[in-house]
Amino acid sequence: MTLRLPAALALVAAFVVPATATAPATAAAAAAAATPEYAKYVALGDSYASGPFIPHQRTDPLGCFRSTQNYASVVAARLGTKLTDVTCGGATTEDMTAPQDVPFGPNPPQLNALTADTDLVTVTIGGNDIGFSDIILTCAQDSVLDPVGAPCTTRYTAGGTDQLAARINALAPKVAAVLQGITERAPDARVAVVAYLRILPPSHGCWPVVPISVGDVPYLDATQRRLNAMLGAQAAAVGATFVDPYPSSRGRDVCQLPGVKWVEGLVPTAPAFPVHPNAAGMRAVAELVVGALR
């Protein structure tokens, strides 16, 4: 999903590692490396895949906010496979086939990392195409004057049309094109479409800690479920594996206590970008991916 705070680069200095950093070494990785099931793994996606502000941040380029502890890095360590991680904060479906302009970038077209001998691909994409960050900021602003109502729901469904549902419907063929592009470039690869961790609880929320009006929480939660369902449908259409972390992340949303939540709120309590997965969330997603691949 989207990152729009270049000035925040100064905050990551203490967490930066060289661009040559590889997936974290563990005993499990060493064991898996002996007979890896997959030899060349490419990770694609946006900031829910890259892991902004989670230590340690890579520098290839720094503006992608790519962590050595994102879910792809954990998956690679578990499987003992070589990882090429081209995920990038702020990426949209367009950035799969075009350079993405980021601070200290650009990030090359992500699909360029795929080759004929790539045998594993994960992709998380779509949140930025529907305007994730603008939706969150708009709904937070609307909540100030109506914390118990549903001002954001009213805004996005004015005139009887659900604008966010329409955006998701319009996104479906773009996701399909990304998956087709993956298949064309890596025809023998196992492809896993990884959806988004739950952001909000099913109802009520926790205003003002997370400033989303009480009446808007069910609508925004339903919108996220709609987005994940669309990703699942596109994965099924091409025979890709679908990994949906939403069900298992109930009780791990932004309203939970530090150490319990997998997605941070607007004021993070663990190293992570606001309204993005923390390291625990990335590990949880990685476990689901590994389980789906085996």
Buried (B, 14 or more C-beta within 10 A) or exposed (E): BBBEBEEBBEEBEEBBBEEEBBBEEEEEBEEBBEEBEBEBBBBBBBBBBBBBBBBBBBBBBBBBBBBBBBBBBBBBBBBBBBBBBBBBBBBBBEBBEBEBEBBEBBBBBBBEBBEEEBBBBBBBBBBBBBBBBEBBBBBBEBBEEBBEBBBBBBBBBEEEEBBBBEBBEEBBEBBBBBBEBBBEBBEEBBBBBBBBBBBBBEEEBBBEEBBBBBBBBBBBBBBBBBBBBBBBBBBEEEEBBBBBBBEBBEEBBBBBEEEEBBBBBBEBEBBBBBBBBBBBBBBBBBBBBBEBBE
